[in-house]
Amino acid sequence: MAKTLGEEITGVPLTHTIPGPLAVRREVLEAMAEQQIGHRSIEMNKLYSRLEDGTKRVALIPEEMENWDAQILTASGSGVYDLIALNFIPEGGRVLAIPIGAFGEKFADTLRAYKRMFDGEVITTETMWGEAITGDLVND
């Protein structure tokens, strides 16, 4: 079976994507035991640059798009939902939310909560958890 890109980069097989327990390489565990570095230090700046470059590789951002940034967020998934609702939906915009599980429903709830800020419309469809999304469903 072919390796995922993440497995090729880390050497650790990805067995699932739910919160833990996941296989962690020994050198990562050892690095986590080191003294923390300051978030405004030169060391952190260097680390962040390496992480940003690695994130661009994993996200498959082409080299010709070198001026694109990969954003690394130190937030939970809910923080990302807030970021999307506040920064990527234009005023008066329409958003289609198709929840197929708990995280999708949480995202749809977040969009509804911010709806009055972008004075737009949140359109949701009802699906069973785990049900596949088809083009016909989106077109309707």
C-alpha positions in Angstrom: 0.0 0.0 0.0 1.3 3.5 -0.8 2.4 5.7 2.0 0.6 9.0 2.7 2.6 12.2 2.3 2.6 12.7 6.0 4.0 9.2 6.5 6.7 9.8 3.9 7.8 13.0 5.6 7.6 11.7 9.2 8.3 8.0 8.8 5.4 7.4 11.2 2.4 5.4 9.8 -0.9 7.4 10.2 -3.5 4.9 11.5 -6.3 7.4 12.3 -6.8 11.1 12.7 -8.8 11.3 15.9 -7.2 12.8 19.0 -4.7 10.2 20.2 -3.1 8.0 20.9 -0.8 8.3 17.9 2.6 6.9 17.2 5.2 9.6 18.0 8.8 9.3 16.9 11.4 9.0 19.7 13.2 12.2 18.6 9.9 14.1 18.9 9.4 12.8 22.4 12.9 13.7 23.3 12.6 17.2 21.9 9.4 17.7 23.9 11.4 17.0 27.0 13.8 19.9 26.3 13.5 23.4 27.9 10.9 25.5 26.1 12.0 28.4 24.0 10.6 31.9 24.3 7.8 32.8 21.8 9.6 36.0 20.8 13.1 34.6 20.7 15.4 34.2 17.6 15.2 30.4 18.2 11.4 30.6 17.8 11.7 32.7 14.7 14.0 30.1 13.1 11.7 27.2 14.3 8.6 28.9 12.9 10.3 29.5 9.5 11.1 25.7 9.4 7.6 24.8 10.4 6.1 27.2 7.8 8.3 25.7 5.0 7.4 22.1 6.1 3.7 23.0 6.2 4.0 24.4 2.6 5.5 21.1 1.5 2.8 19.0 3.2 0.1 21.3 1.8 1.6 20.8 -1.7 2.0 24.6 -2.3 3.9 24.8 -5.5 7.3 26.5 -5.4 6.3 29.1 -7.9 3.8 30.4 -5.2 6.7 31.2 -2.9 5.0 34.4 -1.8 2.1 32.4 -0.3 2.1 31.9 3.4 1.2 28.8 5.3 -0.6 29.9 8.5 0.1 27.9 11.6 -2.6 28.4 14.2 -2.1 27.7 17.8 -5.8 27.2 18.4 -8.3 24.4 18.6 -10.6 23.5 15.7 -13.2 26.0 17.2 -10.6 28.8 16.8 -10.2 27.9 13.1 -14.0 28.0 12.7 -14.0 31.5 14.2 -11.1 32.5 11.9 -13.0 31.3 8.8 -16.3 33.0 9.8 -14.6 36.3 10.5 -12.1 36.5 7.7 -13.2 34.6 4.7 -16.9 35.3 4.3 -17.6 38.6 2.5 -20.3 40.9 3.7 -23.6 39.7 2.4 -22.0 36.4 1.5 -23.7 33.0 1.3 -22.2 30.0 2.9 -23.2 26.4 2.3 -22.7 24.1 5.3 -23.1 20.4 4.9 -22.5 18.8 8.2 -21.9 15.0 8.1 -20.7 14.6 11.7 -20.2 16.4 15.0 -17.4 18.7 13.8 -19.4 19.8 10.7 -22.4 20.6 13.0 -20.2 22.6 15.3 -18.8 24.5 12.3 -22.4 25.2 11.0 -23.3 26.4 14.5 -20.3 28.8 14.5 -21.3 30.1 11.0 -24.9 30.8 12.3 -23.5 32.6 15.3 -21.4 34.9 13.2 -24.1 35.3 10.5 -25.3 38.7 11.8 -21.7 40.0 11.6 -21.4 39.4 7.8 -25.1 40.1 7.2 -25.3 37.1 4.9 -27.0 33.7 4.7 -26.0 30.3 6.0 -27.5 27.5 4.0 -27.4 24.0 5.6 -28.5 20.6 4.3 -29.7 17.8 6.4 -27.6 14.6 6.0 -27.1 11.5 8.1 -23.8 11.4 9.9 -21.3 9.6 7.7 -23.4 9.9 4.6 -21.5 10.8 1.4 -22.0 14.2 -0.1 -23.0 14.1 -3.7 -22.9 16.7 -6.4 -26.7 16.5 -6.7 -27.0 17.4 -3.0 -24.7 20.4 -3.4 -26.5 21.6 -6.6 -29.9 21.5 -4.8 
